[in-house]
Amino acid sequence: MDEIKLRKPPETGDHADEEFSVYRLTPETYGVRYDQFFAESCGISRSRAAKLIEAGYAFSDTRALKKSDRTTYSPVTLFVPPPEELSAKPENIPLSIVYEDQDLLVVNKPQGMVVHPAAGNPDHTLVNALLYHCRDSLSGIGGVLRPGIVHRIDKDTSGLLLVAKTDQAHIKLAELFKNHDFSRKYLAILYGNPKEDCGKVHTFIGRSLKDRKKMAVFPLGTPNAKEAISEYRVLERYPGFCLAEFTLYTGRTHQIRVHALSLGHPVAGDPLYAAGRDACGFSGQALCAYHLGFTHPISGKKLVFEIEPPDDFKRFIDAKRKEN
């Protein structure tokens, strides 16, 4: 979640600036962490609840609560600042929307589009397009008024991306991602051919110590390295290349690209992890998030979406099939 911009907290639970939403609550359960209690009671994320407590916005009588405190049966008050306006501006950029309802939408992000505005990419991003498309239907649970990007894919990776339009949907979808209750599959064209037709890659991934733009595999117990699990399956083999499907069980930065490299078969066209190799006509890594499955956070309906890979994928595969 984004960092909240701290405001001066009220000195007591009885006097609040009008800009705050004020929740005065009496816990019905004893011994629950206050970040969990406020998240469930006030409809905000647990991450933001914890930040509000640390910032001094949560009180029991006139005593500011601590993050380590747990509920008693005494009344408590939480002051929630309104979401801040996002600096990004709406842009009328066409979107390929695969599915949309009042709670969420699924977008087919093209290769080359950045998800969030950042240094070097301040506009023409997916967020700019969503701000225009969604208008007033935005999720603000992270403390910043913005479209609820639930997960991300790299700039040069194409494919399905899930966006929450309401805070309630965002909270529940984020919990599904945290518990790995999503089905996510990618198509990738790899250099070379793995010996096995299928397998599991179970590693720990963290920021590379040699190049801060890259991620790398580290031993168990390395600080800031997180568990990363993928399964791969070779779908088609060609001379010098193969078409593979990767299933994600975690969602680490550059996970598939790093796992493919760890197999000795990096993703074709990858400018970071296959630098110096023939890009084979690809403008970035040949990686497409083609499958997304999850339970709708409000209706409970199981939703599954699949798309065709982009045109450069198809042209490459057609050419390689003719060579076989």
KAPE-V180472 format. One record per backbone hydrogen bond with DSSP energy under -0.5 kcal/mol. CO is the residue of the C=O (numbers start at 1). NH is the residue of the N-H. Records with the same first field share a line. If there is no record, write none. Layout:
CO=NH ; NH
//
This chain:
4=6
12=15
17=20
19=82
20=22
21=23 ; 80
22=24
23=25 ; 78
25=76
29=32
32=71
33=37
34=38
35=39
36=40
37=41
38=42
39=43 ; 44
45=49
46=50
47=51
48=52
49=53
50=54
51=55
52=57
53=56
57=79
58=65
59=61 ; 77
60=63
61=13
63=60
66=69
69=34
71=31
74=27
76=25
77=59
78=23 ; 80
79=81
80=21
84=145
91=93
95=97
96=98 ; 108
99=106
103=165 ; 166
104=101
105=163
106=98 ; 99
107=109 ; 161
109=159
110=113
112=114
114=126
115=127
118=121
121=118
125=129
126=130
127=131
128=91 ; 132
129=133
130=134
131=135
134=137
136=138
139=146
140=143
141=45
143=84
144=146
146=139
147=149
148=150 ; 164
154=157
155=112 ; 113
158=289
159=109
161=107
162=150 ; 151
163=105
164=148
166=170
167=171
168=172
169=173
170=174
171=175
172=176
173=177
174=178
175=179
176=181
177=180
182=184
183=293
184=248
185=290 ; 291
186=246
187=288
188=190 ; 244
189=268
190=242
197=234
199=232
200=202
201=203 ; 230
203=228
204=218
205=226
206=216
211=214
214=208
216=206
218=204
219=222
222=225
224=226
226=205
228=203
229=249 ; 250
230=201
231=247
232=199
233=235 ; 245
236=243
238=240 ; 241
240=192
241=238
242=190 ; 244
243=235 ; 236
244=188
245=233
246=186 ; 248
247=231
248=184
252=255
254=258
255=259
256=260
257=261
258=262
259=263
260=265
261=264
266=191
267=270
268=286
270=274
274=277
279=282
285=287
286=189
287=158
288=187 ; 290
289=160
290=307
291=185
292=305
293=183
294=303
296=300
301=296
303=294
305=292
310=313 ; 314
311=315
312=316
313=317
314=318
315=319
316=320
317=321
318=322
319=323
320=324
//
